[in-house]
């Protein structure tokens, strides 16, 4: 490791402990979204927040911790800077999440251990080397061609442009000077391009690239400052695209045109019609529903010989296509996500489910064409249920815990200290319900499991590998269940009736609103954030998800940040 690399490596550890030329036109998930641009769903009934009301609420802004790029943000940002890096197989530490906070962007947990800093170092060198082995990639960086005797002048131009794009605000003279020092070492050792390659490796390890450092200092309230236009460009791009600002956002920031709700709203409307926004919505649902690692799910080959990685990925694409349609082509409302009576299938998944005659492309299928298989939005998606099952049988406990935690935002209590788990002994012709009900007789376990198991039993018609069934052990499956400790308590049968209940639940709407708050702001809401969560919940169920996303960019939490006393 060179002395320069050592300095960068140590700066990452220290910080961790304490744009591109065009809009992102990639659609990395491969889900059709209508081309480069599509028309936004109607958000009739929306109302914009007024600038005066926004500033008067600045004092309500909660703590604003420094945020690091998530692994997804990092990949997207590098891709927009130098081109696709998927073939490089970059390895970064797995990020933490939970049922209550299902996203990988929790700012207070984004420290950089030594192992991750080393991975950033290795990744930077791999990316830089690959960039200068491919002229298409390097041409994105080399903004001028050096003539003999003018190499350093050209290098300064290249590095200023590079640092401005990578650091997402105008590069300072000090930053350019530091990069030039690195370039000189590479130029002296090899040639002009090697100098730029070394500088690029340094840029990709710099805190200014890896962290979303905010610099606005204009006082807005005691302990609160307004973001500057560069900060706003970053917040917009990482919320709506999960990536760096494009040139239009950078130009708006340079001209200080991201200070008002009107300025920001105009950019939001432009950004939402790009494929990057569709990818963001899919990314939210992948994490919320726990589908990001579905390709690692394994089932007992004796019990489920037809389940494999190809099927698992098709299940994920079923959810993605459904979400894409419900959010962008439908009414965009939470109720449709929860209870829409259709799904998307292709030949691979159709054959697996026993539904023949489909082609390679995912096709919209109404419930009455599914051969008895229920279709009630995300709650009946095989992928969502398969990841919450065991290798050889269903798990009503895990499925019920998902409903309680991810949809009602109820924290499940830890098992009591004196709990001794003894699995009920399975007997011939016993169903999963029989086993679960036998388990519920254990008093030490019943208090917690009674919150989860009865809900999970409603999904028993979908087996551990996502296939519909109406019998188990020769008995007709009993999918009856009961909700309690919610605002829609009562008996129901099957996921469709559960979906109908949840579609009218204010607690569910507020819970999903809480998840959008977490996804957008990188933290949990606190008491002063309650009005924002309430408005998000209202929009999710009235004007829709796109309206809620727009609102996330019109709040005091988006326009301002807190600062420590005496800090800037």
Order of alpha helices (4+ residues) and beta strands (2+ residues): alpha-alpha-beta-alpha-alpha-alpha-alpha-alpha-alpha-alpha-beta-beta-beta-alpha-alpha-alpha-alpha-alpha-alpha-beta-alpha-beta-alpha-alpha-alpha-alpha-beta-beta-beta-beta-alpha-alpha-alpha-alpha-alpha-beta
